[in-house]
Amino acid sequence: MDFFIRTRSAADPAIDHDVARSCSSKQPYASEGEARAVAAMNGMKLFTYHCRYCDFWHLTRRPTSGDGREEV
């Protein structure tokens, strides 16, 4: 996340909103396996995704076909 903030050229409200929604408000996991394990231990039906902003993995309730997310 720090790299993204340091390297962006200018503030963009749409991108800032996306970062807040998809990254900074979520728990980061070092691997997809770790994210899936946390979801499974808590009995949650979630999907994993690799974050383009922080390079960690996050969990989401939103399934999207074809982008690498998998149901836990």
LINLINMO-V594606 format. One record per residue. N is the residue number from 1. OMEGA is omega in degrees with one decimal (999 if undefined). D_CENTER is the distance of its C-alpha to the mean C-alpha in whole Angstrom. Layout:
N/OMEGA/D_CENTER, N/OMEGA/D_CENTER
This chain:
1/179.1/11, 2/178.9/15, 3/179.7/16, 4/-178.2/14, 5/-179.3/16, 6/-171.7/19, 7/-179.8/19, 8/-173.7/19, 9/-178.9/22, 10/177.3/22, 11/178.6/21, 12/-176.2/19, 13/-180.0/19, 14/179.3/17, 15/178.6/14, 16/177.1/14, 17/179.3/14, 18/178.1/11, 19/-179.7/9, 20/-177.2/10, 21/-171.0/9, 22/-174.8/5, 23/-168.7/5, 24/178.8/9, 25/-176.0/9, 26/178.0/7, 27/176.4/8, 28/176.0/7, 29/-175.5/9, 30/-179.0/11, 31/176.2/11, 32/179.3/10, 33/178.5/14, 34/178.9/13, 35/179.8/10, 36/-179.7/12, 37/179.0/15, 38/179.3/14, 39/-178.8/14, 40/179.9/17, 41/-179.1/19, 42/177.8/18, 43/-178.2/19, 44/174.4/16, 45/-175.6/16, 46/178.1/12, 47/178.8/10, 48/171.3/7, 49/178.2/5, 50/-173.9/6, 51/179.7/4, 52/-178.3/8, 53/-175.2/8, 54/179.1/8, 55/173.1/8, 56/176.7/7, 57/177.6/5, 58/175.5/4, 59/178.0/6, 60/175.5/7, 61/-174.2/11, 62/174.7/11, 63/174.9/13, 64/-176.6/13, 65/172.2/16, 66/-179.4/16, 67/175.1/12, 68/177.1/12, 69/178.9/10, 70/178.6/13, 71/177.2/14, 72/999/14
